[in-house]
Structure formats: C-alpha cells, structure tokens
Amino acid sequence: MTCTKLLGAMSLSALIATGAIAATIDGIDEGGVFTTTISASAGGIPTSGPADQLSLTFDWTRTPAAGYIDFTLEGIGNLFLSSYAFFGANNSLSDVTGITLDLLNAPAGAATSRLSNDTNFCAAAAGLVAGDCNLIGPTGSTYGVSFTQPGEFAFENLSTGSYRLGFFDSSTPENALATFSLTDSIAVVPLPAGGLLFIGALGALVVVRRRKKG
C-alpha cells in the first residue's frame, strides 16, 4: 500500500459510525386481563446518514390493553408511526389509542420524566404506563383532539439515553395493531488527536515524495 492509499484509508476510518439501538420487550399483558403481542425487530437502514432502525409493534385483541417496550439510544432518535390498523366490526374512525414515552435513569430502569403530556387518557392504565399520554389514531380519523396518524412523527430528536414506550387502550379499538419505526442516528466517531497528527505526517511524506519525483 502506498502512502497515498494509506492516507485515504485512514481518512475513511475517521468517519466510521458505531453503535446500535438496544430494545427490551417487557410489560406484556400488563394486568393479565387481555391478549396482546409486543415485538421489536430489526428494520431497514434509513438512507440519510449512519443510523440503525427498529420496528416496534403493539398488537392487541381485547381491551383494556397496555404494555411497553424499553429501548436505549446511542445517538439522536426519532419515533415514527408507520401504521395503525384495527380489525372487526366494533371499531370506528373516531377510535384512538394512548401512547406514553418516559425517560429512564438506566436501561430498563426507573422513569425520571414523562415526555408525553397531551392528555390524561392513560390515567386508568395499569402499572408503569399509567399517567399522561399522547394519542395515535387511524388515517382519516374523526377524533376531535390532536393525535398522531400514520406517516407522522410521534416523537422527534430524542437525545442519547434510555426510554420506555408504552401504549394503552381502554375500550375500542378492541382488535388493533400499531407499528412504530425507531431510528437512531449514531454520532460519527472522531479520530483521536494522535491519529490526526499521524495523518498530517503522512501527508507531508507524500508531498516530499512527489517533490523528489519532480
């Protein structure tokens, strides 16, 4: 490898991003009076910048229903509502579901603050989900209060740290599925000062070598 090629390789190494989203599924069937499935799975990689992505799904078939997923971000995160769909006859476009987001003091730790404060809709939820929350609803919903629908961000620019995403539905929709896309834009790892000095020295060698050839 020539000095020029080595210099190029080291420059690229300074831009490598590391890290990933860590997700822990917990709180399934909170209260034990309903059937729900909560899942987290690897998703595609966004096209803009280095990032990881997870798909987080709440799937319930009876109400009341509540549960949560804990996750940890190593960079700046965004939570996007990918889909919200309900099934069966006992549902309508006026139906909504509550979602909560808590900042935790550690992965799977205790909540230090609640970031979802639009309504007290989730006050009747069981356990860790209980309290204030925001709302999500189907596309074209006739619900009269502010809510997030598919294709919109539920939460943006979340800082590095651990979080708990919860959901709660008291009555309808009785059979529904809500899927979120969670992205984590990992910060670029800077090259140590010593490495920068080394690259500078290599650059000087390349210049000297070219002058000798000239």
C-alpha positions as CSV (number, residue, x, y, z in Angstrom):
1,M,0.0,0.0,0.0
2,T,1.4,3.4,-1.0
3,C,1.4,6.4,1.3
4,T,-1.4,7.9,-0.7
5,K,-3.6,4.8,-0.3
6,L,-2.8,4.5,3.4
7,L,-3.7,8.2,3.9
8,G,-7.1,7.6,2.1
9,A,-7.8,4.5,4.2
10,M,-7.2,6.4,7.5
11,S,-9.3,9.3,6.5
12,L,-12.2,6.9,5.9
13,S,-11.7,5.2,9.2
14,A,-12.3,8.6,11.0
15,L,-15.9,8.6,9.6
16,I,-17.0,5.1,10.7
17,A,-20.1,5.2,12.9
18,T,-20.6,2.6,15.7
19,G,-23.4,1.6,18.0
20,A,-27.0,0.3,17.7
21,I,-30.4,0.6,19.3
22,A,-30.9,-1.8,22.2
23,A,-34.5,-2.8,22.8
24,T,-36.0,-4.9,25.6
25,I,-39.6,-6.1,25.4
26,D,-41.4,-6.0,28.7
27,G,-44.7,-5.4,30.3
28,I,-46.6,-7.8,28.1
29,D,-50.2,-8.4,29.2
30,E,-49.8,-5.9,32.0
31,G,-52.7,-6.6,34.3
32,G,-53.3,-10.0,32.8
33,V,-56.9,-9.3,31.5
34,F,-56.3,-9.1,27.8
35,T,-54.3,-10.7,25.0
36,T,-51.6,-8.7,23.4
37,T,-48.3,-9.2,21.5
38,I,-45.4,-6.8,21.7
39,S,-42.5,-7.2,19.4
40,A,-39.3,-5.4,18.4
41,S,-37.4,-6.4,15.2
42,A,-34.6,-5.1,13.0
43,G,-35.7,-2.9,10.2
44,G,-34.1,-1.3,7.2
45,I,-31.4,1.3,7.3
46,P,-32.5,4.9,6.6
47,T,-30.9,6.5,3.5
48,S,-29.8,9.7,5.3
49,G,-26.7,9.3,7.4
50,P,-25.4,6.5,9.6
51,A,-28.3,5.1,11.6
52,D,-30.0,1.9,12.9
53,Q,-33.6,1.2,12.8
54,L,-36.1,-1.0,14.7
55,S,-39.7,-1.8,14.1
56,L,-41.8,-1.7,17.4
57,T,-45.2,-3.3,17.3
58,F,-48.1,-3.4,19.7
59,D,-50.8,-5.9,18.7
60,W,-53.9,-6.4,20.9
61,T,-57.1,-8.5,20.5
62,R,-59.0,-7.4,23.7
63,T,-59.3,-4.4,25.9
64,P,-58.3,-2.9,28.2
65,A,-54.8,-3.4,26.9
66,A,-51.5,-1.9,28.0
67,G,-47.8,-2.7,27.7
68,Y,-44.4,-1.2,26.9
69,I,-41.0,-1.6,25.2
70,D,-37.8,-0.3,26.7
71,F,-35.1,0.9,24.3
72,T,-31.7,2.7,24.5
73,L,-30.4,5.3,22.0
74,E,-26.8,5.9,21.4
75,G,-27.4,8.9,19.1
76,I,-30.3,11.1,18.2
77,G,-33.6,9.2,17.8
78,N,-36.9,9.7,16.1
79,L,-40.1,7.7,16.6
80,F,-42.3,7.5,13.6
81,L,-45.8,5.9,13.4
82,S,-45.6,3.6,10.5
83,S,-49.1,2.0,10.7
84,Y,-52.2,1.9,12.8
85,A,-54.9,-0.5,11.8
86,F,-58.0,-2.0,13.5
87,F,-60.0,-5.2,12.7
88,G,-63.5,-6.4,13.3
89,A,-66.9,-4.6,13.5
90,N,-66.8,-2.9,16.9
91,N,-64.4,-0.1,15.8
92,S,-64.8,3.4,14.2
93,L,-62.7,6.2,12.7
94,S,-63.2,8.1,16.0
95,D,-61.1,5.5,17.9
96,V,-57.7,6.5,19.3
97,T,-55.0,4.8,21.4
98,G,-52.8,6.3,24.1
99,I,-49.0,6.2,23.9
100,T,-46.5,7.1,26.6
101,L,-42.8,7.9,26.5
102,D,-40.7,8.0,29.6
103,L,-37.1,8.9,30.0
104,L,-35.3,6.3,32.2
105,N,-32.4,6.7,34.6
106,A,-30.8,3.5,33.1
107,P,-31.7,0.7,30.7
108,A,-34.9,-0.9,32.0
109,G,-34.6,1.5,35.0
110,A,-37.0,3.9,36.7
111,A,-38.7,6.8,34.9
112,T,-37.3,10.2,35.6
113,S,-39.7,12.2,33.4
114,R,-42.7,11.7,31.1
115,L,-42.4,13.2,27.7
116,S,-46.0,12.5,26.6
117,N,-48.3,15.0,28.3
118,D,-51.1,15.9,25.8
119,T,-53.9,14.2,27.8
120,N,-54.8,12.2,30.9
121,F,-56.3,9.5,28.6
122,C,-53.9,6.8,30.1
123,A,-54.7,7.6,33.8
124,A,-56.6,4.3,34.1
125,A,-53.8,2.2,32.6
126,A,-52.1,-0.5,34.7
127,G,-48.6,-0.2,36.3
128,L,-45.8,1.7,34.5
129,V,-48.0,3.0,31.7
130,A,-50.5,4.9,33.9
131,G,-50.5,8.7,33.7
132,D,-50.5,11.3,31.0
133,C,-50.0,10.3,27.4
134,N,-50.3,11.4,23.7
135,L,-52.8,9.9,21.2
136,I,-52.5,8.0,17.9
137,G,-55.3,7.2,15.5
138,P,-56.0,5.9,12.0
139,T,-55.6,7.8,8.8
140,G,-58.7,9.9,8.3
141,S,-59.7,9.7,12.0
142,T,-62.7,11.9,13.0
143,Y,-61.4,12.2,16.6
144,G,-61.6,15.9,17.5
145,V,-58.4,16.2,19.6
146,S,-54.8,16.4,18.4
147,F,-53.3,13.0,17.6
148,T,-50.6,11.3,15.6
149,Q,-51.6,9.4,12.5
150,P,-49.6,7.0,10.2
151,G,-46.9,8.8,8.3
152,E,-46.2,11.3,11.1
153,F,-43.6,11.5,13.8
154,A,-44.8,10.7,17.3
155,F,-41.5,12.0,18.9
156,E,-38.5,13.7,17.3
157,N,-34.9,14.5,18.2
158,L,-34.7,12.2,21.3
159,S,-31.3,12.6,22.9
160,T,-29.0,9.8,23.9
161,G,-30.4,7.7,26.7
162,S,-32.9,5.0,27.7
163,Y,-36.7,5.3,27.2
164,R,-39.9,3.4,27.8
165,L,-42.6,3.4,25.0
166,G,-46.0,2.4,26.3
167,F,-49.5,2.0,25.0
168,F,-53.0,1.9,26.5
169,D,-56.4,1.3,25.1
170,S,-59.4,1.3,27.4
171,S,-62.2,0.1,25.1
172,T,-62.0,0.5,21.3
173,P,-60.4,-0.5,19.1
174,E,-60.7,-3.9,20.6
175,N,-58.5,-5.6,18.0
176,A,-55.8,-3.4,16.5
177,L,-52.1,-3.1,15.6
178,A,-49.8,-0.1,15.9
179,T,-46.3,-0.2,14.5
180,F,-43.6,2.4,15.1
181,S,-40.3,2.9,13.3
182,L,-37.5,3.9,15.7
183,T,-34.3,5.3,14.2
184,D,-31.1,6.0,15.9
185,S,-28.6,8.4,14.1
186,I,-25.3,7.4,15.6
187,A,-22.8,10.2,16.0
188,V,-19.6,9.9,13.9
189,V,-16.7,8.7,15.9
190,P,-13.9,11.4,15.8
191,L,-10.4,10.4,15.1
192,P,-8.1,10.9,18.2
193,A,-5.7,13.8,18.1
194,G,-2.7,11.5,17.7
195,G,-4.3,10.0,14.7
196,L,-4.8,13.4,13.1
197,L,-1.1,14.2,13.7
198,F,-0.1,10.9,12.1
199,I,-2.3,11.7,9.0
200,G,-0.6,15.1,8.8
201,A,2.8,13.4,8.9
202,L,1.8,11.0,6.2
203,G,0.6,13.9,4.1
204,A,3.9,15.6,4.5
205,L,5.7,12.4,3.3
206,V,3.5,12.3,0.2
207,V,4.4,15.9,-0.6
208,V,8.1,15.2,-0.1
209,R,7.9,12.1,-2.3
210,R,6.2,13.9,-5.1
211,R,8.8,16.7,-5.0
212,K,11.6,14.2,-5.3
213,K,9.9,12.6,-8.3
214,G,9.5,16.1,-9.9
